[in-house]
């Protein structure tokens, strides 16, 4: 029989998040587009990958919602939402387990058979822009 130790992670009993925040800002205009342009990133590529703006991602701050994909559990609808105009905290996410959810960004014109692994979603978007 195994015993719990301070380094043993406890099982996460919270239910999966099953919905994405409501869409409320079009990425082709407004604060989300301006935020992406300010970082030198393509709002069109972000939109093509399912990113969108919302005022309903845990608060009323304009945020860029970045959906995540869990290949082992399609019921898990995890997401991150980055504040684009002030706001605290900078990132929101559902109060649910992340599970195996990852952010995947596809280039608009795939030209290689390579995979780029990066730290965060904005790095992934920048990498997808170069193909």
N, CA, C and O of each residue as an XYZ file, in Angstrom:
524
protein
N       0.839     -1.174      0.000
C       0.000      0.000      0.000
C       0.889      1.244      0.000
O       1.785      1.367      0.836
N       0.645      2.167     -0.936
C       1.477      3.364     -1.028
C       0.980      4.429     -0.059
O      -0.204      4.483      0.276
N       1.881      5.249      0.373
C       1.532      6.328      1.282
C       1.750      7.657      0.599
O       2.635      7.802     -0.245
N       0.929      8.632      0.976
C       1.065      9.971      0.439
C       2.264     10.645      1.070
O       2.481     10.538      2.277
N       3.042     11.338      0.258
C       4.150     12.148      0.747
C       3.945     13.561      0.226
O       3.155     13.750     -0.700
N       4.621     14.562      0.778
C       4.432     15.939      0.303
C       4.765     16.122     -1.175
O       4.310     17.095     -1.775
N       5.532     15.234     -1.780
C       5.871     15.373     -3.198
C       4.942     14.567     -4.111
O       5.079     14.631     -5.333
N       4.004     13.812     -3.542
C       3.062     13.038     -4.339
C       1.901     13.935     -4.755
O       1.200     14.468     -3.894
N       1.681     14.116     -6.070
C       0.554     14.971     -6.475
C      -0.774     14.303     -6.131
O      -0.947     13.098     -6.314
N      -1.697     15.101     -5.637
C      -3.033     14.595     -5.341
C      -3.832     14.522     -6.636
O      -3.668     15.383     -7.501
N      -4.693     13.516     -6.793
C      -5.505     13.452     -8.011
C      -6.462     14.639     -8.078
O      -7.043     15.040     -7.069
N      -6.616     15.190     -9.268
C      -7.499     16.340     -9.459
C      -8.913     15.835     -9.700
O      -9.182     15.205    -10.724
N      -9.810     16.102     -8.776
C     -11.182     15.596     -8.855
C     -12.151     16.608     -9.467
O     -13.346     16.335     -9.574
N     -11.633     17.787     -9.874
C     -12.527     18.789    -10.455
C     -13.040     18.314    -11.806
O     -12.340     17.588    -12.512
N     -14.264     18.717    -12.178
C     -14.783     18.316    -13.494
C     -14.071     19.066    -14.614
O     -13.534     20.154    -14.404
N     -14.073     18.465    -15.822
C     -13.501     19.109    -16.994
C     -14.280     20.373    -17.333
O     -15.479     20.466    -17.070
N     -13.598     21.328    -17.910
C     -14.274     22.501    -18.457
C     -14.894     22.073    -19.790
O     -14.214     21.456    -20.610
N     -16.156     22.384    -20.016
C     -16.850     21.875    -21.200
C     -17.259     22.955    -22.198
O     -17.898     22.650    -23.205
N     -16.900     24.216    -21.933
C     -17.305     25.286    -22.851
C     -16.220     26.353    -22.928
O     -15.499     26.600    -21.961
N     -16.122     26.971    -24.080
C     -15.224     28.109    -24.266
C     -15.976     29.385    -23.927
O     -17.205     29.402    -23.994
N     -15.266     30.467    -23.559
C     -15.942     31.743    -23.302
C     -16.673     32.256    -24.542
O     -16.307     31.941    -25.674
N     -17.697     33.040    -24.306
C     -18.486     33.632    -25.391
C     -17.622     34.570    -26.229
O     -16.821     35.337    -25.694
N     -17.794     34.498    -27.547
C     -17.096     35.423    -28.454
C     -17.766     36.782    -28.365
O     -18.993     36.874    -28.416
N     -16.966     37.848    -28.231
C     -17.568     39.176    -28.164
C     -16.757     40.264    -28.843
O     -17.210     41.407    -28.906
N     -15.586     39.955    -29.348
C     -14.773     40.936    -30.050
C     -14.209     40.259    -31.292
O     -13.603     39.192    -31.192
N     -14.398     40.860    -32.451
C     -13.847     40.310    -33.680
C     -12.352     40.632    -33.753
O     -11.953     41.781    -33.565
N     -11.533     39.621    -34.026
C     -10.079     39.842    -34.090
C      -9.665     40.753    -35.233
O      -8.565     41.306    -35.211
N     -10.513     40.918    -36.218
C     -10.119     41.750    -37.356
C     -10.197     43.241    -37.043
O      -9.787     44.062    -37.864
N     -10.710     43.603    -35.882
C     -10.741     45.012    -35.482
C     -10.719     45.094    -33.955
O     -10.937     44.090    -33.278
N     -10.465     46.253    -33.426
C     -10.540     46.458    -31.987
C      -9.294     46.076    -31.216
O      -8.224     45.885    -31.794
N      -9.443     45.964    -29.880
C      -8.274     45.807    -29.013
C      -7.498     44.511    -29.224
O      -6.282     44.497    -29.033
N      -8.160     43.427    -29.610
C      -7.410     42.189    -29.808
C      -6.507     42.286    -31.034
O      -5.361     41.838    -31.000
N      -7.020     42.867    -32.115
C      -6.207     43.064    -33.321
C      -5.028     43.985    -33.004
O      -3.893     43.706    -33.389
N      -5.305     45.080    -32.303
C      -4.246     46.032    -31.963
C      -3.183     45.382    -31.078
O      -1.991     45.644    -31.241
N      -3.616     44.533    -30.140
C      -2.665     43.843    -29.268
C      -1.750     42.934    -30.087
O      -0.531     42.962    -29.915
N      -2.331     42.133    -30.971
C      -1.526     41.230    -31.799
C      -0.571     42.008    -32.708
O       0.602     41.655    -32.825
N      -1.071     43.055    -33.345
C      -0.205     43.876    -34.212
C       0.925     44.494    -33.418
O       2.057     44.563    -33.896
N       0.624     44.951    -32.189
C       1.654     45.539    -31.335
C       2.764     44.565    -30.993
O       3.887     44.976    -30.702
N       2.459     43.275    -31.026
C       3.476     42.240    -30.785
C       4.068     41.717    -32.090
O       4.870     40.783    -32.085
N       3.664     42.329    -33.216
C       4.181     41.912    -34.509
C       3.606     40.589    -34.993
O       4.253     39.872    -35.757
N       2.378     40.257    -34.546
C       1.754     38.980    -34.882
C       0.528     39.183    -35.770
O      -0.082     40.252    -35.765
N       0.180     38.169    -36.517
C      -0.933     38.222    -37.463
C      -2.263     37.886    -36.803
O      -2.441     36.788    -36.275
N      -3.201     38.839    -36.834
C      -4.538     38.553    -36.306
C      -5.247     37.542    -37.202
O      -6.064     36.757    -36.721
N      -4.946     37.553    -38.490
C      -5.580     36.592    -39.414
C      -5.152     35.163    -39.093
O      -5.986     34.257    -39.080
N      -3.868     34.953    -38.834
C      -3.392     33.619    -38.491
C      -3.969     33.177    -37.144
O      -4.328     32.012    -36.969
N      -4.054     34.108    -36.200
C      -4.651     33.783    -34.903
C      -6.111     33.354    -35.094
O      -6.542     32.350    -34.527
N      -6.864     34.109    -35.886
C      -8.257     33.782    -36.152
C      -8.369     32.426    -36.846
O      -9.230     31.619    -36.494
N      -7.512     32.173    -37.821
C      -7.529     30.885    -38.533
C      -7.285     29.709    -37.590
O      -7.704     28.588    -37.880
N      -6.614     29.951    -36.466
C      -6.331     28.904    -35.488
C      -7.332     28.886    -34.334
O      -7.101     28.228    -33.320
N      -8.440     29.606    -34.487
C      -9.507     29.544    -33.499
C      -9.398     30.533    -32.358
O     -10.211     30.490    -31.435
N      -8.414     31.428    -32.392
C      -8.299     32.445    -31.348
C      -9.360     33.509    -31.592
O      -9.724     33.769    -32.739
N      -9.856     34.120    -30.536
C     -10.889     35.149    -30.686
C     -10.935     36.045    -29.456
O     -10.392     35.706    -28.405
N     -11.583     37.176    -29.599
C     -11.710     38.114    -28.495
C     -12.970     37.858    -27.683
O     -13.974     37.370    -28.201
N     -12.898     38.198    -26.397
C     -14.053     38.013    -25.513
C     -13.985     38.971    -24.334
O     -12.915     39.264    -23.799
N     -15.160     39.449    -23.949
C     -15.303     40.195    -22.703
C     -15.865     39.276    -21.614
O     -16.213     39.758    -20.536
N     -15.961     37.993    -21.861
C     -16.591     37.060    -20.931
C     -15.688     35.868    -20.582
O     -16.163     34.744    -20.418
N     -14.409     36.126    -20.473
C     -13.465     35.061    -20.115
C     -13.074     35.194    -18.645
O     -11.902     35.376    -18.318
N     -14.051     35.102    -17.782
C     -13.808     35.170    -16.342
C     -14.006     36.543    -15.735
O     -14.086     36.670    -14.513
N     -14.087     37.585    -16.571
C     -14.326     38.944    -16.097
C     -14.778     39.770    -17.300
O     -15.086     39.212    -18.353
N     -14.821     41.099    -17.150
C     -15.262     41.940    -18.273
C     -14.105     42.657    -18.966
O     -14.322     43.625    -19.694
N     -12.886     42.191    -18.743
C     -11.690     42.746    -19.382
C     -11.602     42.189    -20.799
O     -11.824     40.994    -20.991
N     -11.282     43.027    -21.814
C     -11.105     42.469    -23.158
C      -9.915     41.508    -23.174
O      -8.799     41.865    -22.799
N     -10.185     40.292    -23.615
C      -9.164     39.243    -23.601
C      -9.125     38.519    -24.930
O     -10.119     38.447    -25.652
N      -7.961     37.987    -25.236
C      -7.774     37.143    -26.405
C      -7.847     35.700    -25.917
O      -6.989     35.255    -25.154
N      -8.869     34.971    -26.354
C      -9.072     33.584    -25.937
C      -8.280     32.673    -26.856
O      -8.367     32.770    -28.080
N      -7.501     31.778    -26.241
C      -6.649     30.838    -26.958
C      -7.106     29.432    -26.565
O      -6.749     28.944    -25.493
N      -7.894     28.778    -27.423
C      -8.372     27.429    -27.092
C      -7.226     26.414    -27.090
O      -6.257     26.541    -27.839
N      -7.363     25.413    -26.236
C      -6.402     24.314    -26.170
C      -7.105     23.019    -26.589
O      -8.326     22.903    -26.490
N      -6.330     22.071    -27.049
C      -6.838     20.808    -27.570
C      -6.293     19.666    -26.723
O      -5.089     19.595    -26.476
N      -7.168     18.777    -26.279
C      -6.759     17.608    -25.499
C      -7.022     16.367    -26.336
O      -8.156     15.890    -26.380
N      -5.994     15.828    -27.008
C      -6.216     14.694    -27.904
C      -6.758     13.456    -27.198
O      -7.398     12.622    -27.839
N      -6.522     13.318    -25.911
C      -7.005     12.152    -25.172
C      -8.378     12.336    -24.563
O      -8.954     11.384    -24.037
N      -8.924     13.567    -24.626
C     -10.218     13.835    -24.000
C     -10.909     14.985    -24.732
O     -10.742     16.141    -24.344
N     -11.682     14.694    -25.784
C     -12.332     15.763    -26.543
C     -13.374     16.551    -25.737
O     -13.807     17.620    -26.167
N     -13.773     16.033    -24.580
C     -14.720     16.773    -23.732
C     -14.040     17.906    -22.971
O     -14.714     18.811    -22.479
N     -12.726     17.864    -22.870
C     -11.978     18.890    -22.148
C     -11.811     20.107    -23.045
O     -11.061     20.054    -24.020
N     -12.496     21.204    -22.734
C     -12.448     22.440    -23.522
C     -11.651     23.497    -22.749
O     -12.181     24.549    -22.390
N     -10.385     23.207    -22.502
C      -9.536     24.125    -21.746
C      -9.135     25.304    -22.625
O      -9.119     25.184    -23.850
N      -8.815     26.432    -22.017
C      -8.430     27.640    -22.747
C      -7.597     28.540    -21.854
O      -7.596     28.401    -20.630
N      -6.886     29.468    -22.487
C      -6.209     30.581    -21.824
C      -6.802     31.848    -22.412
O      -7.220     31.861    -23.570
N      -6.842     32.909    -21.624
C      -7.328     34.189    -22.145
C      -6.390     35.289    -21.658
O      -6.247     35.506    -20.454
N      -5.752     35.983    -22.602
C      -4.772     37.034    -22.300
C      -5.449     38.389    -22.323
O      -6.106     38.735    -23.305
N      -5.298     39.169    -21.248
C      -5.807     40.542    -21.227
C      -5.083     41.331    -22.305
O      -3.859     41.249    -22.411
N      -5.821     42.098    -23.110
C      -5.200     42.856    -24.196
C      -5.175     44.353    -23.918
O      -4.491     45.093    -24.625
N      -5.900     44.815    -22.914
C      -5.905     46.224    -22.527
C      -5.908     46.260    -20.997
O      -6.969     46.205    -20.375
N      -4.728     46.352    -20.397
C      -4.664     46.366    -18.942
C      -5.228     45.080    -18.373
O      -5.119     44.018    -18.988
N      -5.824     45.175    -17.211
C      -6.473     44.012    -16.613
C      -5.529     43.159    -15.801
O      -4.363     42.966    -16.146
N      -6.067     42.661    -14.721
C      -5.318     41.769    -13.861
C      -6.262     40.655    -13.428
O      -7.397     40.930    -13.039
N      -5.830     39.441    -13.486
C      -4.519     38.964    -13.899
C      -4.342     39.042    -15.412
O      -5.314     39.165    -16.156
N      -3.093     38.970    -15.855
C      -2.838     39.013    -17.307
C      -3.495     37.844    -18.020
O      -4.041     38.004    -19.111
N      -3.441     36.658    -17.399
C      -4.027     35.463    -18.000
C      -5.147     34.925    -17.120
O      -5.041     34.919    -15.894
N      -6.214     34.476    -17.757
C      -7.293     33.752    -17.100
C      -7.348     32.370    -17.726
O      -6.952     32.185    -18.876
N      -7.833     31.415    -16.978
C      -8.132     30.085    -17.510
C      -9.228     29.502    -16.622
O      -9.445     29.980    -15.508
N      -9.916     28.478    -17.109
C     -11.004     27.932    -16.308
C     -10.480     27.274    -15.033
O      -9.351     26.787    -14.986
N     -11.318     27.272    -14.007
C     -10.964     26.599    -12.762
C     -11.303     25.119    -12.925
O     -12.256     24.605    -12.339
N     -10.500     24.464    -13.731
C     -10.708     23.055    -14.064
C      -9.347     22.457    -14.387
O      -8.403     23.194    -14.670
N      -9.231     21.149    -14.350
C      -7.937     20.553    -14.692
C      -7.580     20.777    -16.162
O      -8.452     20.755    -17.030
N      -6.303     20.991    -16.429
C      -5.838     21.167    -17.803
C      -5.783     19.828    -18.524
O      -5.967     19.766    -19.739
N      -5.533     18.770    -17.784
C      -5.423     17.456    -18.407
C      -4.299     17.454    -19.421
O      -3.214     17.967    -19.149
N      -4.548     16.882    -20.584
C      -3.535     16.824    -21.637
C      -3.678     17.924    -22.657
O      -3.130     17.825    -23.755
N      -4.413     18.986    -22.315
C      -4.686     20.062    -23.277
C      -3.422     20.837    -23.625
O      -2.650     21.226    -22.749
N      -3.230     21.052    -24.915
C      -2.110     21.841    -25.423
C      -2.626     22.798    -26.491
O      -3.650     22.544    -27.124
N      -1.912     23.891    -26.682
C      -2.245     24.833    -27.745
C      -1.468     24.402    -28.985
O      -0.249     24.239    -28.945
N      -2.193     24.220    -30.081
C      -1.578     23.847    -31.353
C      -1.873     24.970    -32.335
O      -3.024     25.380    -32.486
N      -0.833     25.471    -33.007
C      -0.993     26.540    -33.992
C      -0.472     26.025    -35.327
O       0.662     25.558    -35.431
N      -1.324     26.119    -36.344
C      -0.967     25.666    -37.688
C      -0.616     26.857    -38.568
O      -1.308     27.875    -38.530
N       0.444     26.750    -39.358
C       0.748     27.838    -40.297
C      -0.317     27.900    -41.388
O      -0.955     26.894    -41.697
N      -0.506     29.082    -41.967
C      -1.523     29.216    -43.011
C      -1.129     28.480    -44.278
O      -1.997     28.016    -45.016
N       0.162     28.367    -44.542
C       0.636     27.596    -45.697
C       1.758     26.677    -45.240
O       2.930     27.047    -45.315
N       1.411     25.476    -44.764
C       2.461     24.559    -44.299
C       3.457     24.270    -45.421
O       3.075     23.885    -46.526
N       4.740     24.462    -45.117
C       5.758     24.266    -46.138
C       6.800     23.229    -45.725
O       7.662     22.857    -46.520
N       6.717     22.771    -44.489
C       7.727     21.824    -44.005
C       7.036     20.677    -43.266
O       5.862     20.765    -42.906
N       7.773     19.632    -43.055
C       7.281     18.492    -42.287
C       7.893     18.510    -40.889
O       8.140     17.455    -40.305
N       8.136     19.698    -40.356
C       8.779     19.833    -39.058
C       7.765     20.281    -38.014
O       6.719     20.843    -38.338
N       8.097     20.019    -36.760
C       7.288     20.459    -35.631
C       8.138     21.393    -34.790
O       9.311     21.117    -34.534
N       7.552     22.487    -34.365
C       8.236     23.456    -33.512
C       7.580     23.420    -32.131
O       6.378     23.655    -32.011
N       8.348     23.132    -31.107
C       7.848     23.114    -29.738
C       8.363     24.376    -29.058
O       9.566     24.636    -29.039
N       7.439     25.161    -28.497
C       7.803     26.439    -27.888
C       7.201     26.544    -26.498
O       6.433     25.681    -26.073
N       7.556     27.606    -25.797
C       7.088     27.781    -24.422
C       5.634     28.220    -24.337
O       4.886     27.677    -23.523
N       5.214     29.166    -25.134
C       3.878     29.721    -24.977
C       3.143     29.883    -26.289
O       3.731     29.712    -27.358
N       1.845     30.215    -26.221
C       1.029     30.321    -27.424
C       1.459     31.439    -28.373
O       1.333     31.285    -29.588
N       1.959     32.548    -27.855
C       2.385     33.632    -28.741
C       3.674     33.262    -29.473
O       3.886     33.682    -30.610
N       4.532     32.476    -28.822
C       5.710     31.942    -29.511
C       5.275     31.010    -30.627
O       5.866     31.010    -31.706
N       4.236     30.208    -30.370
C       3.718     29.286    -31.397
C       3.159     30.059    -32.584
O       3.375     29.681    -33.735
N       2.442     31.138    -32.302
C       1.882     31.951    -33.386
C       3.004     32.569    -34.218
O       2.932     32.584    -35.447
N       4.032     33.076    -33.553
C       5.172     33.659    -34.271
C       5.870     32.593    -35.122
O       6.249     32.865    -36.261
N       6.040     31.400    -34.586
C       6.663     30.328    -35.347
C       5.836     29.902    -36.540
O       6.382     29.601    -37.602
N       4.522     29.875    -36.377
C       3.626     29.498    -37.484
C       3.664     30.537    -38.609
O       3.461     30.205    -39.777
N       3.922     31.788    -38.247
C       3.988     32.836    -39.286
C       5.145     32.633    -40.241
O       5.066     33.015    -41.408
N       6.221     32.031    -39.752
C       7.363     31.805    -40.629
C       7.280     30.464    -41.337
O       8.155     30.126    -42.135
N       6.230     29.695    -41.051
C       5.991     28.444    -41.759
C       6.563     27.275    -41.061
O       6.440     26.148    -41.540
